[in-house]
Amino acid sequence: MTMSVGFLGAGAMAEALIKGVVDSKMFEPENILISDISPERIDIMKKKYKVTAVDEKTLLEKANILVLAVKPNIFDDILPSLQKKFHQEICYVSIMAGITIDHLKKIGLESQIIRVMPNLCSLIGTGMNVLSKGKKVDPRMAETVENIFRSVGKALWMDESKMDVVTAVSGSGPAYVFRFAEAMIRAGVEHGLTENESATLVKQTFLGSANVIDHTDETMSDLVRKVSSPGGTTVAGLSILEKKNFADMVDQMIEAAKNRSKELGGNA
């Protein structure tokens, strides 16, 4: 049987996944179904990826895998119209922040459910995607869903109990990196570089450093020591981070994001 994958919502993350499955040829475009409240988004997806636009009823009837890719508040708004159309044969894949598997069960999804926390980097195929599955998920279906997310980066299965921490670390993580990069660019300008010069230096430094991390088994501390000479410039800069309790600030940042994720889950 030819499988089809559907997307309820056609925003940026849904588009990243659609591009991934089209480029990897996991699904033929005619077997990729989309439904969205925005006619403009539908037109864009159809033109770029040749996918099939359908209404919600058809989406729920024809999709073997249905990716729930709408904002949680929008999902709440459309839920009453969806509940009558839920099919237990579908594997539902939620990328909605803060929506737990138990919550999806309570609203009528008693079938196969997989929860995923992707991140922004999936937009260029370098994402970190963490998956958790409910008890009824067929192993072959789980493998197919995993491959969908591997098409846009790395995929890792974890117990759902860790999802709040995952959200704080990798889900929100790109924003922390961007903010640190922004501060470095601004500091470079303050000390004499042009905006373009500083941005070029910082972007390549972040890109190169990430590649070093990915291509070595050394610890982060080992890598820091490689760049740090006693009495040198790097040590002078790092000493400021130590004085400002940088590690404690990062811990507080992760804790705040984790707690907010728990709150969102509790409000679902």
Secondary structure, 3 states (H helix, E strand, C coil): CCCCEEEECCCHHHHHHHHHHHHCCCCCHHHEEEECCCHHHHHHHHHHHCCEECCHHHHHHHCCEEEECCCHHHHHHHHHHHHCCCCCCCEEEECCCCCCHHHHHHCCCCCEEEEEECCHHHHHCCEEEEEEECCCCCHHHHHHHHHHHHCCEEEEECCHHHHHHHHHHHHCHHHHHHHHHHHHHHHHHHCCCCHHHHHHHHHHHHHHHHHHHHCCCCCHHHHHHHHCCCCCHHHHHHHHHHHCCHHHHHHHHHHHHHHHHHHHHHHC
